[in-house]
């Protein structure tokens, strides 16, 4: 079986999507993250499914990857990483509350939210975002497809303009590694992350 055309088609869609990215929005997101970092504020991040793995990956890359080499540590908190907490909230209260519940009476002034939803319409993510905005906190939204409600609510929208969940999730990881790599250089004085 020859998959080479399908491979080239996927890569072409990836490149096309990358070429449409809003570099100014990425810059704005980086400045918002740095503002929270400098003020020693928490950065709450969340997602469902593949996006939950992406959220965990961000937390790892910032809390260990960069923080290993700097005095001031990043304070990423991944709201989807504690399975027992998620299951208890989902079972006793409702799945749509798994993220908002964790933010209630914990979110402080200056903390920011990074919300990941391919469709932009995941209700549990939107509930947390709406709560954060009601408290006066800023939101970075990572979306794909048409962006949904999250794209409208986000203070900074990192949008993958593509009708593919796989490419959307690829782009969301590129945002992570792009931002991490630049901070790695500017904060740690290193050209690249070593194994």
Order of alpha helices (4+ residues) and beta strands (2+ residues): alpha-alpha-beta-alpha-beta-alpha-alpha-beta-alpha-beta-alpha-beta-alpha
